Amino acid sequence: MRNQFILAAIKVLEKNQPRKSMTSMEITRTALELGLLKSAGKTPERTMNAQLNQDIKRNGDKSAFEKVGRSTFKFR
């Protein structure tokens, strides 16, 4: 089961398809603004970055995400 950060990232990146890639900070800000993510933590963008990296590491080529730069991700 995917967590709220991964689900929010999927929705944000789907909505942002023409641009293709976004930083974890941009993904987090957009998710919070759209109400897709609720976080009581002080650094939700770090959590988002960690969750996206972990998803890529855990799922490899089967991950929905690809890291294209420092803290920058896009759909595969």
PATI-846009 format. One record per residue (C-alpha): x, y, z; residue in three letters. Coordinates in steps of 0.1 Angstrom, whole numbers, plus 5000, padded with zeros to 4 digits. Last residue first. Layout:
// residues N
XYZALA...
END
This chain:
// residues 76
508850704843ARG507150994860PHE509451284870LYS511651364899PHE514151634911THR515751614946SER519151644928ARG518551544893GLY516451314871VAL515151074897LYS512550854880GLU509150774895PHE506350524890ALA508650254904SER508849934885LYS512350014872ASP513649994908GLY510849924933ASN512549964967ARG515150214956LYS512750424936ILE510150414964ASP512850504989GLN513950804968ASN510350924966LEU509750875003GLN512951055012ALA512151354990ASN508651375003MET509851355039THR512351625032ARG509651845017GLU507451775048PRO510051955070THR508352085101LYS505951795105GLY502251825109ALA501651715073SER498451695054LYS498751615017LEU496351634988LEU494951965000GLY495752134967LEU498152384984GLU499852095004LEU500351894973ALA501652194954THR504152274982ARG505251904984THR505751864947ILE507652194944GLU509952094974MET510451744959SER511651914928THR509551884896MET509851704863SER507451674833LYS506452034827ARG503651924804PRO502651654829GLN501951884859ASN498551734869LYS500051384867GLU503051494887LEU500751634915VAL498551324916LYS501551084917ILE503251304944ALA500151304966ALA499950924964LEU503650884973ILE503351125002PHE500050965015GLN501650625017ASN501450344991ARG500050005000MET
END
